[in-house]
């Protein structure tokens, strides 16, 4: 049963709270004014209903207005006002809060904020228009209205809205969102409000000296210390004390002979002045604090980002030569403190080999008013070298002012080390690939081209000859009686002969010629741009050099030479050279023959 009743009663609790708060505030205000026409210093009940309508869901607005209306009639009747006056005052007060909410939500569509001047202005304008409307309703419907009563109603209700509503909204927001920290520390609030109360009591309790400026100073201090809640709370304290002073017929300095109504209107305008002086100041201070907090948070995040990316920012004022560094720039330079060095000292921090580059880039950027980028090395005080990337742009705020340079500096030491390692690895890979290529294309015994490389050289020479109409020739030779040498001197001796023959033959050839070992004791010479006569001359020089090249054992070679014929392929050219070689061997060896 309890679970079924609770949801039904829960929405009615705020409505009941509004009614009770409205009744108590109205009854106290009417009591202090002793009934009559109800001219109080301020009417806190209007602020309570206005705040309730702004806080409560719109579907419950009617219930809050009804609860406040019942409380208003009860309070008026309880202080001696008749049914007509009670009804008129209630209608005017209810219309006032409803009109203020309608103006904010339907017409202006403003977001109420006591830390933003735009939101504060919207709130004050809605309250002013609404209280002017309620004062007009009351003046029309009450008997014997005067301009003084209209003014007194207007200022009374306006003060109630301007002072009480902000307090309730700020407290409600802090209770609804406690993590936002909208309320200052409770002990601080207690001390500040106690000081305002003491100063205000002293000012209104004596009549010898005009001390009404003291509460204004106290309220301004509360606004400075606590923000909007300090301004509204301070004005409320002054309003309560001044209302009690008027209720006790306490004379005010300079108004000893004035009647009750003029004194009440004076106090009201005094309170309005307090509000007008304190709450905008509090709003500006709160906005400044909020802006400073956001700026501090952005700076914190910027420092985190710079630290994570190892990037710092700097600015050079070319007019004064002063430099500003972010914290990360100091860390990159390995410097403690927060005062950057002069420009010359900052440039001297770079490696001696890089200083000229840095000076030239910065000077050119200032002179030509364009951006720059460079990489250089910084030498830290402990001797460690860091590689940095610096990038900057011209920062011109006014055409008449000297330009400034704004830039970033990034520690790229790890990147440079990584790139250096990659470059070294690439060079090692290329060298290994070159060695592998050489090994794949070189005869391991003689060090000259192997069969594969020789065949590629021959194919390339034939293609070039056919493309450009140039001659190309081939000489093929082998060692005479090489089997006999192997049998007599062994394979080691045969290998030595092969190496000697290759070396002697290579010494007689051009750099453009290719000498290759085709297999066993068989060798091929590719002679680009060589006709038959030139090829025969080169082959003869090779034969003679090998014949004269050694005595232990003495070896000779037989050579066949062939020149490429029109339309002939590399394979055909080799076959004709091979045939010429066999003709030379049949002729008795140590001979040279030209293919037909």
C-alpha positions in Angstrom: 0.0 0.0 0.0 2.9 2.3 0.9 4.4 1.8 -2.6 1.2 2.8 -4.3 0.6 6.0 -2.2 4.1 7.4 -2.4 4.1 8.1 -6.2 0.8 9.9 -5.8 2.0 12.1 -2.9 5.5 12.8 -4.2 4.5 15.4 -6.9 2.3 17.2 -4.3 5.2 17.8 -1.9 6.8 20.6 -4.0 3.4 22.2 -4.4 2.8 22.0 -0.6 6.3 23.5 0.0 5.5 26.4 -2.3 2.3 27.1 -0.5 3.8 27.0 3.0 6.9 29.1 2.0 4.7 31.6 0.3 2.4 31.9 3.4 5.2 32.3 5.8 7.0 34.9 3.7 3.8 36.9 3.1 2.7 36.7 6.7 6.1 38.0 8.0 6.2 40.8 5.4 2.6 41.9 6.2 3.2 41.7 9.9 6.3 43.9 9.6 4.1 46.5 7.7 1.2 46.0 10.2 -1.3 45.3 7.4 -2.7 48.5 5.9 -1.9 48.8 2.2 0.9 46.3 2.5 3.9 48.5 1.8 6.8 46.2 2.9 10.5 46.8 2.2 10.4 43.8 -0.1 7.9 41.1 -0.9 9.8 37.8 -0.7 6.7 35.8 -1.5 6.8 37.0 -5.2 10.4 35.7 -5.4 9.4 32.3 -4.0 6.6 31.8 -6.5 8.7 33.0 -9.4 11.4 30.6 -8.4 8.9 27.7 -8.0 7.5 28.2 -11.4 11.0 28.3 -13.0 12.1 25.2 -11.2 8.9 23.0 -11.3 7.8 21.1 -14.4 5.4 23.2 -16.5 2.6 20.6 -16.1 2.6 21.4 -12.3 2.7 25.2 -12.7 -1.0 25.6 -12.2 -0.8 23.7 -8.9 2.0 25.9 -7.6 0.0 29.1 -8.5 -3.1 27.7 -6.8 -1.1 26.8 -3.6 0.4 30.3 -3.6 -3.0 31.9 -4.1 -4.5 30.1 -1.2 -1.5 31.1 0.9 -1.7 34.7 -0.2 -5.4 35.0 0.7 -4.8 33.4 4.1 -1.9 35.7 4.9 -3.8 38.8 3.9 -6.9 37.8 5.9 -4.7 36.8 8.9 -3.2 40.3 9.1 -6.5 42.1 9.0 -7.0 42.9 5.3 -10.6 42.3 4.0 -11.7 39.9 1.4 -11.6 42.4 -1.4 -8.1 43.6 -0.6 -6.9 40.1 -0.1 -8.3 39.0 -3.4 -6.9 42.0 -5.3 -3.5 41.6 -3.9 -3.6 37.8 -4.6 -4.6 38.3 -8.2 -1.9 40.9 -8.7 0.8 38.7 -7.1 -0.2 35.6 -9.1 -0.4 37.5 -12.4 3.0 38.9 -11.6 4.9 35.6 -11.4 2.9 34.0 -14.3 3.7 37.0 -16.5 7.4 36.9 -15.6 7.7 33.2 -16.5 5.7 33.7 -19.7 8.0 36.6 -20.8 11.1 34.5 -20.2 9.9 31.3 -21.8 7.6 32.4 -24.6 8.8 35.9 -25.6 12.5 36.3 -24.8 13.4 32.6 -24.8 16.4 33.5 -22.6 18.4 31.1 -20.6 18.5 32.5 -17.1 22.0 32.8 -15.8 23.5 34.8 -13.0 27.0 34.5 -14.3 26.2 35.9 -17.7 25.1 39.5 -18.3 22.7 38.5 -21.1 20.9 36.0 -19.0 20.9 38.4 -16.0 19.4 41.2 -18.2 16.6 38.9 -19.4 15.8 37.9 -15.9 15.7 41.5 -14.6 13.7 42.8 -17.6 11.0 40.0 -17.1 10.8 40.8 -13.4 10.5 44.5 -14.0 7.8 44.2 -16.6 5.9 41.7 -14.5 6.0 43.8 -11.3 5.0 46.9 -13.3 1.9 45.0 -14.5 1.0 43.7 -11.0 1.4 47.2 -9.5 -0.9 48.5 -12.2 -3.5 45.8 -11.4 -3.3 46.5 -7.7 -3.5 50.3 -8.2 -6.6 49.9 -10.4 -8.5 47.6 -8.1 -7.6 49.0 -4.7 -9.6 52.0 -3.3 -7.8 55.4 -3.3 -4.7 54.5 -5.2 -1.8 56.9 -5.4 1.4 57.1 -7.3 3.3 56.5 -4.1 1.5 53.2 -3.5 2.1 52.1 -7.1 5.8 52.9 -6.7 5.9 51.2 -3.3 4.2 48.0 -4.7 6.5 48.0 -7.8 9.7 48.3 -5.8 8.5 45.9 -3.1 7.7 43.1 -5.5 10.6 43.8 -7.8 13.0 43.5 -4.9 11.3 40.3 -3.8 11.9 38.8 -7.3 15.4 40.2 -7.8 16.7 39.2 -4.4 14.9 36.0 -3.4 14.5 34.2 -6.8 18.3 34.2 -7.6 19.0 32.7 -4.2 16.5 30.0 -4.6 17.5 29.1 -8.2 21.2 29.0 -7.3 20.6 26.8 -4.2 18.2 24.5 -6.2 20.8 24.1 -9.0 23.5 23.3 -6.5 21.3 20.7 -4.8 20.3 19.2 -8.2 23.8 19.1 -9.5 26.2 19.0 -6.5 29.2 18.1 -8.6 29.1 21.5 -10.4 30.2 23.2 -7.3 28.0 26.3 -7.7 27.8 27.0 -4.0 30.9 28.4 -2.2 32.2 26.7 0.9 29.6 26.8 3.7 31.9 28.1 6.3 33.0 30.9 4.0 29.4 31.8 3.3 28.6 31.8 7.0 31.4 34.2 7.8 30.7 36.6 5.0 27.0 36.8 5.6 27.6 37.2 9.4 29.9 40.1 8.5 27.2 41.7 6.3 24.6 41.2 9.0 26.8 42.8 11.7 27.7 45.8 9.5 24.1 46.3 8.4 22.8 46.1 11.9 25.3 48.8 13.1 24.4 51.1 10.2 20.6 50.9 10.8 20.7 50.7 14.6 22.2 54.2 15.2 21.0 57.6 14.0 24.0 59.7 14.8 26.0 59.1 11.6 25.0 58.5 8.0 26.5 55.0 7.7 24.3 53.6 5.0 27.3 53.3 2.7 28.7 50.5 4.9 26.1 47.9 3.9 26.7 48.7 0.3 30.4 48.0 0.8 29.6 44.8 2.7 27.3 43.6 -0.1 29.9 44.4 -2.7 32.4 42.4 -0.7 30.0 39.5 -0.4 29.5 39.7 -4.2 33.2 39.7 -4.8 33.8 36.8 -2.4 30.8 34.6 -3.1 29.5 35.6 -6.5 25.8 36.0 -7.4 24.7 34.2 -4.3 26.7 36.6 -2.2 25.1 39.6 -3.9 21.5 38.3 -3.6 22.1 37.0 0.0 23.7 40.3 1.0 20.9 42.4 -0.3 18.4 40.0 1.4 20.2 40.5 4.7 20.1 44.3 4.3 16.4 44.1 3.3 15.5 42.1 6.4 17.4 44.4 8.8 16.0 47.5 7.2 12.5 46.1 7.3 12.9 45.4 11.0 14.3 48.9 11.6 11.3 50.4 9.8 8.9 48.1 11.7 10.4 49.3 15.0 10.0 53.0 13.9 13.7 53.4 13.9 14.8 56.7 12.5 17.1 56.8 9.5 19.9 59.4 9.2 18.5 62.3 7.2 14.9 61.0 7.3 14.0 61.7 10.9 11.1 63.9 10.0 9.8 61.9 7.0 6.7 59.8 7.2 6.6 56.0 7.2 5.8 55.8 3.4 8.7 58.1 2.3 11.1 56.2 4.5 9.9 52.9 3.1 10.3 54.1 -0.5 13.7 55.4 0.4 14.8 52.0 1.8 13.4 50.3 -1.3 15.3 52.4 -3.7 18.3 52.0 -1.5 17.9 48.2 -1.8 17.4 48.5 -5.6 20.6 50.4 -5.8 22.4 47.8 -3.8 21.1 45.1 -6.1 22.0 47.1 -9.3 25.5 47.6 -8.0 26.2 44.2 -6.7 24.6 41.5 -8.8 26.0 42.7 -12.2 29.4 42.9 -10.6 29.0 39.4 -9.2 27.9 38.2 -12.6 30.9 39.7 -14.2 33.2 38.2 -11.6 31.6 34.8 -11.9 31.9 35.0 -15.7 35.5 36.0 -15.3 36.1 33.1 -12.9 34.4 30.7 -15.3 36.4 32.0 -18.2 39.6 31.7 -16.1 38.7 28.2 -15.1 38.0 27.2 -18.8 41.2 28.9 -19.8 43.1 27.1 -17.1 41.6 23.8 -18.2 42.4 24.4 -21.8 46.0 25.3 -20.8 46.2 22.1 -18.8 45.0 20.1 -21.7 47.3 21.9 -24.0 50.3 21.1 -21.8 49.2 17.5 -21.6 48.9 17.4 -25.4 52.3 19.1 -25.8 53.9 16.7 -23.4 52.4 13.7 -25.1 53.4 14.9 -28.6 56.8 16.3 -27.3 55.8 19.6 -28.9 56.1 23.1 -27.4 55.1 26.5 -28.6 56.9 29.8 -28.6 56.4 33.4 -29.6 59.0 36.1 -30.6 58.1 39.7 -30.3 60.4 41.3 -33.0 59.8 44.8 -31.7 61.2 44.1 -28.2 63.2 40.9 -29.0 61.5 39.1 -26.1 60.6 35.4 -26.3 57.9 33.4 -24.6 58.1 29.7 -24.2 55.7 27.0 -23.2 56.7 24.6 -20.4 57.5 21.9 -23.0 60.0 24.1 -24.8 61.9 24.4 -21.5 61.9 20.6 -21.2 63.0 20.2 -24.8 66.0 22.5 -24.2 66.7 20.8 -20.9 66.4 24.1 -19.0 64.8 24.6 -15.6 62.7 27.6 -14.7 60.1 29.6 -16.5 62.1 32.6 -17.9 63.2 32.0 -21.4 66.6 33.2 -22.6 67.2 36.2 -24.9 67.1 35.6 -28.6 70.8 35.4 -29.1 71.1 32.9 -26.2 68.2 30.9 -27.7 70.0 30.7 -31.1 73.3 29.8 -29.3 71.5 26.8 -27.9 71.6 25.3 -31.3 74.5 23.2 -32.6 77.3 25.5 -34.0 76.8 23.9 -37.4 73.1 24.8 -37.4 73.1 28.3 -36.0 73.6 30.0 -39.3 70.6 28.1 -40.8 68.4 29.1 -37.8 69.3 32.7 -38.0 68.8 32.8 -41.7 65.4 31.2 -41.6 64.1 33.5 -38.7 65.6 36.6 -40.3 64.0 35.8 -43.7 60.6 35.1 -42.1 60.7 38.5 -40.3 61.9 40.4 -43.3 59.6 38.8 -45.9 56.7 38.2 -43.5 56.2 34.5 -44.3 56.3 31.2 -42.5 59.3 29.0 -42.1 60.2 25.4 -41.2 63.6 23.9 -40.5 65.2 21.0 -38.6 68.2 21.5 -36.5 70.1 20.2 -33.5 69.9 21.7 -29.9 72.8 21.2 -27.5 71.4 20.9 -24.0 73.4 22.3 -21.0 74.5 18.7 -20.1 75.9 18.3 -23.6 73.1 16.0 -24.9 72.1 16.7 -28.5 68.4 16.7 -29.5 67.0 17.0 -33.0 64.1 19.4 -33.3 61.6 20.5 -36.0 60.6 24.1 -35.8 57.7 25.6 -37.8 56.4 29.1 -37.5 54.1 31.8 -38.9 54.0 35.6 -38.8 51.6 36.8 -36.0 50.4 40.3 -36.9 47.8 41.9 -34.5 48.0 45.5 -35.9 49.5 46.7 -39.1 51.3 49.4 -37.1 52.9 47.0 -34.7 56.1 45.1 -35.5 55.4 41.6 -36.6 55.8 38.7 -34.2 56.7 35.1 -34.9 54.6 32.3 -33.4 55.8 28.7 -33.8 56.1 25.3 -32.5 59.1 23.2 -31.8 59.0 19.4 -31.7 61.6 17.0 -30.4 62.2 14.6 -33.2 65.3 12.9 -31.8 63.5 9.5 -31.6 62.2 10.0 -35.2 65.7 10.9 -36.5 67.2 8.0 -34.7 64.6 5.7 -36.2 65.1 7.2 -39.7 68.9 6.8 -39.3 68.4 3.2 -38.3 66.1 2.7 -41.3 68.6 4.4 -43.6 71.5 2.2 -42.3 69.3 -0.9 -42.6 68.4 0.1 -46.2 72.1 0.7 -47.1 73.0 -2.7 -45.5 70.2 -4.3 -47.5 71.3 -2.7 -50.7 74.9 -3.7 -50.1 73.7 -7.3 -49.3 71.6 -7.3 -52.5 74.5 -6.0 -54.5 76.7 -8.6 -53.0 74.1 -11.3 -53.7 73.8 -10.0 -57.3 77.5 -10.0 -57.8 77.7 -13.5 -56.3 74.9 -14.6 -58.6 76.6 -13.1 -61.7 80.2 -13.8 -60.9 82.3 -16.9 -61.4 83.5 -17.7 -57.9 86.8 -19.2 -59.0 88.0 -16.5 -61.5 86.1 -13.5 -60.3 84.9 -12.7 -63.8 81.3 -12.9 -65.2 79.6 -16.2 -65.0 77.6 -17.8 -67.8 74.3 -16.1 -66.8 75.9 -12.6 -66.7 77.8 -13.1 -69.9 74.6 -14.2 -71.7 72.7 -11.1 -70.4 75.6 -8.9 -71.6 75.5 -10.6 -75.0 71.7 -10.2 -75.3 72.0 -6.5 -74.4 74.8 -5.9 -76.9 72.9 -7.5 -79.7 69.8 -5.5 -78.9 71.7 -2.2 -78.9 73.5 -3.2 -82.1 70.3 -4.0 -83.9 68.6 -0.8 -82.6 71.4 1.6 -83.5 73.0 -0.2 -86.5 76.3 -0.8 -84.8 78.6 -3.8 -85.0 79.0 -6.3 -82.2 81.4 -9.4 -82.1 82.0 -12.4 -79.9 85.2 -14.3 -79.2 85.0 -17.8 -77.7 88.1 -19.6 -76.5 89.2 -22.5 -74.3 92.5 -23.7 -72.9 94.4 -26.2 -75.0 94.9 -29.6 -73.5 93.3 -28.5 -70.1 92.6 -32.2 -69.2 96.3 -33.0 -69.4 97.1 -30.0 -67.1 94.5 -31.3 -64.5 95.9 -34.8 -64.7 99.5 -33.5 -64.3 99.1 -30.7 -61.8 95.9 -31.7 -60.1 92.7 -29.8 -59.8 94.3 -27.1 -57.6 96.8 -26.5 -60.3 94.1 -26.5 -62.9 92.2 -23.9 -60.9 95.3 -21.7 -60.7 95.6 -21.9 -64.5 92.0 -20.8 -64.9 92.5 -17.8 -62.6 95.7 -16.8 -64.5 94.1 -17.1 -67.9 91.1 -15.0 -66.7 93.4 -12.3 -65.3 95.6 -12.2 -68.4 92.6 -12.0 -70.7 90.9 -9.3 -68.8 94.0 -7.2 -68.9 93.8 -6.9 -72.7 90.1 -5.8 -72.9 88.2 -2.5 -72.9 86.1 -1.5 -69.9 83.0 -1.9 -72.1 83.9 -5.5 -73.0 82.6 -8.5 -71.0 84.8 -11.5 -70.2 82.9 -14.5 -68.9 83.5 -18.1 -68.0 81.0 -20.2 -69.7 81.9 -23.4 -68.0 85.0 -25.6 -67.4 87.9 -24.1 -69.4 85.6 -22.3 -71.9 85.5 -18.5 -72.0 83.5 -15.9 -74.0 84.3 -12.3 -74.7 81.5 -9.9 -75.7 82.8 -7.0 -77.8 80.2 -4.2 -78.3 80.9 -1.7 -81.1 83.6 -4.0 -82.5 83.7 -5.2 -86.1 85.5 -8.3 -87.3 88.9 -6.6 -87.6 88.7 -5.0 -84.1 87.5 -8.2 -82.6 90.3 -10.3 -84.2 92.8 -7.8 -82.9 91.5 -8.0 -79.4 91.3 -11.8 -79.5 94.9 -12.0 -80.8 96.1 -9.8 -77.9 94.4 -12.1 -75.5 95.9 -15.2 -77.1 99.4 -13.7 -77.0 99.1 -12.5 -73.4 98.0 -15.9 -72.2 100.7 -17.7 -74.1 103.3 -15.4 -72.5 101.6 -15.3 -69.1 103.3 -18.2 -67.3 105.8 -21.0 -67.4 104.5 -23.4 -64.8 102.6 -24.8 -66.6 102.7 -22.9 -69.9 99.3 -22.8 -71.5 97.8 -21.7 -74.9 94.3 -21.1 -76.1 92.3 -21.6 -79.3 89.9 -18.7 -80.2 87.0 -18.4 -82.6 85.7 -14.9 -83.5 82.3 -14.0 -85.1 80.7 -10.7 -86.0 76.9 -10.3 -85.8 75.3 -10.6 -89.1 72.0 -8.8 -90.1 69.0 -10.6 -88.6 71.1 -12.9 -86.6 70.3 -13.7 -83.0 72.7 -13.9 -80.0 72.4 -17.7 -80.0 73.3 -17.8 -83.7 76.3 -15.5 -83.1 77.6 -17.8 -80.3 77.1 -20.9 -82.5 79.3 -19.4 -85.3 82.0 -18.3 -82.8 82.0 -21.8 -81.3 82.3 -23.3 -84.8 85.2 -21.0 -85.5 86.8 -22.2 -82.2 86.7 -25.8 -83.3 88.2 -24.8 -86.7 91.1 -23.3 -84.7 91.5 -26.4 -82.6 91.6 -28.6 -85.7 94.2 -26.3 -87.1 96.6 -27.4 -84.4 95.5 -25.2 -81.4 97.1 -22.0 -80.1 95.3 -20.4 -83.1 92.6 -17.9 -84.0 89.9 -18.3 -86.6 87.3 -15.8 -87.8 83.9 -17.3 -88.6 82.7 -17.0 -92.1 
